[in-house]
Amino acid sequence: MDSLMQEPTLYTIKGMCILDYDGNRILAKYYDKNIFPTVKEQKAYEKNLFSKTHRADAEIIMLDGLTCVYKSNVDLFFYVMGSTHENELILLSVLNCLYDTITMILKKNFEKRAVLENLDIVMLAFDEICDGGIILDADPASVMKRVDLRNDDIPIGEQTVAQVLQSAKEQLKWSLLK
């Protein structure tokens, strides 16, 4: 019985990715280097995952020793992966956070082109939701507040590094244009 019990861990997420309607990678982050150590193995897994899920109506699949929850919209597929013993509801809450945050970032213009144009903010959202496999936040509003680069009225002490850099770029641009 004890051999079946897993030690509790904070490392719940094994990977997150966004694929287009052809199964090509738009953005992917894998946190457990033991599962897919190379990009070639990651892309092979993504192709297999896409082929199993792109026509399915379900939102969860067990594939190659991973529990994967997914959601699709227009021409994008969102995936969050965890180990087989992970709670699917936790994985689903991370997926919903990712999906809703990107919906807010893109302001309902939910398609591949818009994701690619805002890839820097989408990547920042990935990092704000999960770091190294540890879930940091599952609330889309608070994630959106931290990744919103267009907010100039935040005190410098509370800004993220990306916000400070964006603000510096804007100030430099305006000083050069004068």
Phi, psi and chi 1 to 4 in degrees:
 res  aa     phi    psi   chi1   chi2   chi3   chi4
   1 MET       -  -40.4  177.1   78.3  179.7      -
   2 ASP   -66.4  -29.8  -71.2  -29.6      -      -
   3 SER   -70.3  -21.1   64.5      -      -      -
   4 LEU   -82.4  -21.2  -64.1  175.9      -      -
   5 MET   -79.3  128.5  -62.6  -66.5  -71.0      -
   6 GLN   -94.5  145.6  -64.0  -76.7  -26.2      -
   7 GLU   -67.2  135.4  -82.1  -67.4  -42.4      -
   8 PRO   -64.7  143.6   -1.1    3.0      -      -
   9 THR  -145.6  153.1  179.7      -      -      -
  10 LEU   -82.6  -16.7  -69.1  173.7      -      -
  11 TYR   -80.7   78.4  -60.4   97.8      -      -
  12 THR   -93.2  -29.0   55.1      -      -      -
  13 ILE   -96.5  126.4  -54.0  -61.8      -      -
  14 LYS   -92.6  -26.4  -59.1  -63.4 -179.1 -168.1
  15 GLY  -177.2  158.5      -      -      -      -
  16 MET  -137.7  142.2  -60.8 -170.4  -56.3      -
  17 CYS  -152.7  158.1   67.1      -      -      -
  18 ILE  -123.6  125.7  -58.0  173.2      -      -
  19 LEU  -117.5  153.3  -56.1  178.4      -      -
  20 ASP   -85.5 -176.0   66.4    9.5      -      -
  21 TYR   -70.5  -12.4 -158.1   70.8      -      -
  22 ASP   -97.5   -0.2  -62.5  -37.6      -      -
  23 GLY    87.9   10.1      -      -      -      -
  24 ASN   -85.6  145.1  -61.1  -43.3      -      -
  25 ARG   -70.8  130.8  175.4 -169.9  -71.7 -164.1
  26 ILE  -100.9  -47.9  -66.7  175.7      -      -
  27 LEU  -153.9  135.4  179.8   61.8      -      -
  28 ALA  -148.2  142.3      -      -      -      -
  29 LYS  -135.2  126.4  -72.3 -161.7   97.0  162.6
  30 TYR  -115.6  131.0  -70.1   90.7      -      -
  31 TYR  -101.9  -18.7  -56.6  107.1      -      -
  32 ASP  -107.6  103.5 -170.5  -12.8      -      -
  33 LYS   -70.2  -12.6  -60.4  -61.0 -179.8 -163.9
  34 ASN   -76.6  -26.6  -63.4  -32.3      -      -
  35 ILE   -79.9  -54.1  -64.5  176.6      -      -
  36 PHE  -130.0   87.0  -57.5  113.7      -      -
  37 PRO   -72.6  -21.6   19.7  -25.1      -      -
  38 THR  -119.8  157.7   66.1      -      -      -
  39 VAL   -64.1  -35.1  174.2      -      -      -
  40 LYS   -60.7  -44.6 -176.4  178.2  178.7 -178.9
  41 GLU   -66.8  -37.7  -69.1  173.6  -17.8      -
  42 GLN   -62.6  -46.6  -67.4  170.9    4.3      -
  43 LYS   -67.0  -35.8  -73.0 -170.5  175.8 -171.7
  44 ALA   -63.9  -42.3      -      -      -      -
  45 TYR   -63.6  -42.5  178.3   76.7      -      -
  46 GLU   -63.3  -40.5  -69.6  165.8    8.3      -
  47 LYS   -62.4  -44.1  -73.6  -70.9 -175.3 -170.9
  48 ASN   -64.6  -44.0 -170.4   17.9      -      -
  49 LEU   -61.8  -45.2 -177.4   63.0      -      -
  50 PHE   -63.2  -42.9  179.1   76.4      -      -
  51 SER   -63.8  -30.0   69.3      -      -      -
  52 LYS   -83.5  -22.8  -57.9  -90.4 -168.5 -130.7
  53 THR  -113.8  -16.4   59.2      -      -      -
  54 HIS   -68.6  -18.3   77.1  -76.5      -      -
  55 ARG  -113.0   -1.7  -70.5 -164.0 -179.8  119.7
  56 ALA   -82.6  152.3      -      -      -      -
  57 ASP   -96.2   -8.3  -70.0  -27.8      -      -
  58 ALA   -75.5  174.6      -      -      -      -
  59 GLU  -127.0   12.6   56.7 -174.2   31.0      -
  60 ILE  -146.2  144.4 -174.6  168.4      -      -
  61 ILE  -149.0  145.9 -172.8  172.7      -      -
  62 MET  -104.7  120.6  -59.7  -81.8  -78.7      -
  63 LEU  -144.4  125.8 -176.6   65.7      -      -
  64 ASP    52.5   41.2  -64.3  -20.2      -      -
  65 GLY    80.2   13.4      -      -      -      -
  66 LEU  -126.1  143.7  -66.6  175.2      -      -
  67 THR   -91.7  126.9  -59.4      -      -      -
  68 CYS  -126.9  125.8 -178.0      -      -      -
  69 VAL  -106.1  146.0  -67.9      -      -      -
  70 TYR  -149.1  161.5   60.2   96.7      -      -
  71 LYS  -150.1  145.4 -171.3  180.0  -85.4 -162.7
  72 SER  -125.1  156.4   66.6      -      -      -
  73 ASN  -155.5  134.1 -173.5   -0.2      -      -
  74 VAL    42.4  -93.3 -174.1      -      -      -
  75 ASP  -125.6   26.8   59.9   -9.4      -      -
  76 LEU  -129.8  145.7  -61.5  171.8      -      -
  77 PHE  -124.0  129.1  -72.0   83.4      -      -
  78 PHE  -110.0  133.1  -64.2   82.5      -      -
  79 TYR  -131.3  139.9  -62.2   93.3      -      -
  80 VAL  -128.9  128.0  173.3      -      -      -
  81 MET  -116.6  142.5  -66.0  148.7  -83.0      -
  82 GLY  -142.1  174.5      -      -      -      -
  83 SER   -72.1  170.4   65.2      -      -      -
  84 THR   -66.7  -22.8   53.6      -      -      -
  85 HIS   -94.0    3.8   65.6  -86.1      -      -
  86 GLU   -75.1  150.9  -76.2  -54.0  -30.2      -
  87 ASN   -72.2  122.7 -174.4  -25.9      -      -
  88 GLU   -64.9  -30.0  -66.3   85.9    3.1      -
  89 LEU   -68.7  -33.6  -65.6  175.6      -      -
  90 ILE   -68.0  -45.0  -68.2  174.3      -      -
  91 LEU   -60.4  -39.7  -62.4  175.7      -      -
  92 LEU   -66.8  -36.6 -168.4   59.7      -      -
  93 SER   -65.4  -36.4   70.4      -      -      -
  94 VAL   -67.2  -43.3  171.5      -      -      -
  95 LEU   -60.2  -46.2  175.1   67.6      -      -
  96 ASN   -64.1  -37.4  -72.6  -26.5      -      -
  97 CYS   -63.0  -46.8  178.2      -      -      -
  98 LEU   -60.1  -48.6  175.8   66.0      -      -
  99 TYR   -62.3  -48.2 -174.7   86.2      -      -
 100 ASP   -68.2  -37.1  -66.2  -17.7      -      -
 101 THR   -63.6  -45.2  -58.6      -      -      -
 102 ILE   -67.1  -33.6  -66.7  174.8      -      -
 103 THR   -60.9  -43.0  -59.6      -      -      -
 104 MET   -69.1  -38.0  -72.0 -170.6  -82.7      -
 105 ILE   -62.3  -44.5  -70.3  168.9      -      -
 106 LEU   -85.6   -5.6  -58.2  178.5      -      -
 107 LYS    53.5   51.4  -62.5  179.7  178.8   34.6
 108 LYS    71.4    0.1  -50.8  -81.8 -171.5 -130.9
 109 ASN   -89.5   71.1 -174.9   16.6      -      -
 110 PHE   -92.8   85.9 -142.0  109.7      -      -
 111 GLU  -150.3  168.8   56.6 -172.2   23.6      -
 112 LYS   -56.9  -45.6  178.9 -178.8  175.4 -179.4
 113 ARG   -58.9  -42.3 -179.4 -170.6   51.6   77.4
 114 ALA   -67.2  -37.5      -      -      -      -
 115 VAL   -64.7  -43.7  169.3      -      -      -
 116 LEU   -65.3  -36.1  -68.2  173.5      -      -
 117 GLU   -68.9  -28.2  -71.8  173.7   -2.9      -
 118 ASN  -112.3   29.9  -65.5  -73.5      -      -
 119 LEU   -60.1  -34.2 -164.4   58.1      -      -
 120 ASP   -62.3  -41.8   54.6  -16.4      -      -
 121 ILE   -73.1  -37.1  -58.2  172.0      -      -
 122 VAL   -64.2  -41.1  173.1      -      -      -
 123 MET   -64.2  -39.2  -69.3  172.4   72.9      -
 124 LEU   -64.3  -37.8 -169.0   56.2      -      -
 125 ALA   -63.2  -42.4      -      -      -      -
 126 PHE   -53.5  -47.7  -98.0   59.9      -      -
 127 ASP   -69.9  -30.2  -67.4  -21.4      -      -
 128 GLU   -77.4  -26.6  -69.7  -68.6  -22.9      -
 129 ILE   -81.5  -42.6  -66.1  169.0      -      -
 130 CYS  -142.8  134.6 -176.6      -      -      -
 131 ASP  -128.5  113.6 -179.0   32.1      -      -
 132 GLY    63.7   21.4      -      -      -      -
 133 GLY    97.9   -6.0      -      -      -      -
 134 ILE   -96.6  128.5  -60.9  172.4      -      -
 135 ILE   -73.2  122.5  -59.7  169.0      -      -
 136 LEU   -95.7  -37.3  -61.4  176.7      -      -
 137 ASP  -156.2  142.4 -159.2  -14.0      -      -
 138 ALA  -126.7   17.7      -      -      -      -
 139 ASP  -107.9  111.6  178.5   30.0      -      -
 140 PRO   -59.3  -34.1   -7.5   10.6      -      -
 141 ALA   -66.0  -42.5      -      -      -      -
 142 SER   -72.8  -34.2   67.0      -      -      -
 143 VAL   -65.0  -44.4  171.7      -      -      -
 144 MET   -61.7  -38.1 -176.8   60.8 -168.5      -
 145 LYS   -62.4  -36.3 -165.7 -177.2  -55.5 -179.2
 146 ARG   -80.8  -25.2  -73.1 -164.5  -53.2  -84.7
 147 VAL   -99.1   -5.5  -58.0      -      -      -
 148 ASP   -70.3  105.2 -171.5   13.2      -      -
 149 LEU   -82.0   -7.9  -60.5  176.4      -      -
 150 ARG   -94.8    9.7  -65.4  169.9  -71.8  -83.3
 151 ASN   -95.9  105.7 -144.1  -11.9      -      -
 152 ASP   -92.6  -13.2  -68.0  -25.2      -      -
 153 ASP   -92.9   15.4   55.9  -19.2      -      -
 154 ILE   -86.3  134.4  -59.3  174.0      -      -
 155 PRO   -60.1  146.5  -17.8   25.3      -      -
 156 ILE   -59.5  -29.9 -169.4  117.5      -      -
 157 GLY   -68.8  -22.3      -      -      -      -
 158 GLU  -103.0   -0.4  -64.4  177.5   17.3      -
 159 GLN   -82.7  149.9  -69.6 -176.9   -0.6      -
 160 THR   -77.7  166.4   64.5      -      -      -
 161 VAL   -59.2  -41.9  173.5      -      -      -
 162 ALA   -63.2  -38.0      -      -      -      -
 163 GLN   -67.0  -40.4  -71.8  170.5  -36.1      -
 164 VAL   -63.7  -44.0  171.3      -      -      -
 165 LEU   -63.1  -41.8  -69.6  173.6      -      -
 166 GLN   -63.7  -42.4 -176.9   68.0   22.8      -
 167 SER   -63.2  -42.4  175.8      -      -      -
 168 ALA   -63.7  -40.5      -      -      -      -
 169 LYS   -60.5  -44.9  -78.2 -176.4 -163.2  173.8
 170 GLU   -62.8  -43.5  -69.8  -66.7  -39.7      -
 171 GLN   -65.0  -41.4  -71.0  175.8    3.7      -
 172 LEU   -63.8  -42.9 -179.1   64.4      -      -
 173 LYS   -61.0  -44.9 -180.0  174.1   72.6  172.9
 174 TRP   -69.6  -33.8  -75.1  110.9      -      -
 175 SER   -70.5  -32.4   67.1      -      -      -
 176 LEU   -74.5  -29.6  -68.0  174.3      -      -
 177 LEU   -77.4  -18.1  -69.6  175.1      -      -
 178 LYS   -74.0      -  -71.3 -177.6  179.0  179.2
